[in-house]
Amino acid sequence: MWKDLLQGDGLVSSSNDSSLLYSQLFLEVVFPTLRRSCTNSWHARDPEPLLEFLDYWEQLLPRSFLQCLLDNVVLPKLLEAVNNWDPCHETIPIHCWIHPWLPCLGDKLNDCNPTI
């Protein structure tokens, strides 16, 4: 609703201004909570909750914020989990929590390959 309101016709003088308004609102209200939640509550070995959230919010997330979240929160947590991965004692196969991120992270996951 906020995205439609801020990017609607006639609210601001240009579409660039409307995109900036929505991005500013997202940056100040939604992004800090989202980042904190991903950092503190999301576990790399359980990708589904965050993937479902991102899928649900796909049309609402400004692309730059999504990329920032993936690069600065998701990828580091995945790399840390891979570095702590012990194939002899793990109960969840690594492909179950790495492969779901391939569409989002693509080649960036290559950093995991040496450890795997």
N, C-alpha and C positions, 0 to 999 in steps of 0.2 A: 504494500500500500504506500509506504514512504517513497519507494523508488518511483512508482507511478506519479505520485504527487510532485516530487522534486524534479522529475524529468518530463512532466506534462507540458502541454502547449500553453504558452502565454504566461507561465509563472516567472520565468527569467528571460533575459534578452537574447541569449544564445544557447544552443544545445551544449556547447563546451562549458558554459557556466553551470548548467543544470547537472552535468556529469560531475563537476567539481563539488557542487553542493551535496550530492548523494555520497560521493567518496569521502568528503569531510565528515558527514554524519556517520558513515560506516566506520571511519578511522577513530572517531572519538567515542562512539557508543558501543558498537558491536565488536570491533577487532580486538580491543584489549581483553575483553572477557573470553572471546574465542581463543585467543593465543594462550591466555592463562589456563583455560580449561584443557587445551591440547597438551600444554607443557606439564601440568600437574596431574591430570586425570586419565589421559589417554595412554594406552600401553601398546607399544609397537607390535607385540605378538598377538594383539587382538585388533586387526585393522577395521573390522566391519562397522563399529559405531561411528568412527570418524568418516569412513567412506560413505556411509549412508547419510550422514549429516551434509557432507560436501555435495553429494548427489542431489539432496533435497534443496540445498541452498544455491545450486549451480547458477541459476538465473539471477540471483540476488547478489552474489559475491562479485565485487569488482575484480577483474582479471589480475590486476597488480597485487591485490591483497591475497588472493588465492595463491599466486606464485610465491609471495613472501612467506606465507604460512607453510607451503610445501618445502621451500628452500631452507627456512630458518628454524622450523620446528619439526616437521615430519621427517625430513631426510636425516638430520642429526640424530633423532631418536631411533630411526631405523639402523643407522650406522653403529650406534652404541649397542643396540640389541644384537646386531650381527657380530660385533666384536666380543660380546659376552656369550655368544651362542656356543653351546657345547653339544655337538651332535651325538655324543654317547649318552647324554643324560636328558636331552630335551624330549618333551612329550608331544610337542606340536612341531610338525615338519616345517623347516624354514620356508619352503616354497609357499606354504599356506598363508604366511604373513608378509612375504616379499612380493610375490607375483601380483596380488591385487593392486599394488601401487604402480605397476608398469605403465598403464595408460596415463597416469598423472605425472610420473617422474621420468619415465623412459630411460634415456642414456645416463641420467644422473645416478641411477642405481648401479652403474658400472663400478662405482667406488666400493661396493660391497663384494664384488667378485673375487678380489685377492684373498679375503678372509674365508669366503665360502669355499 
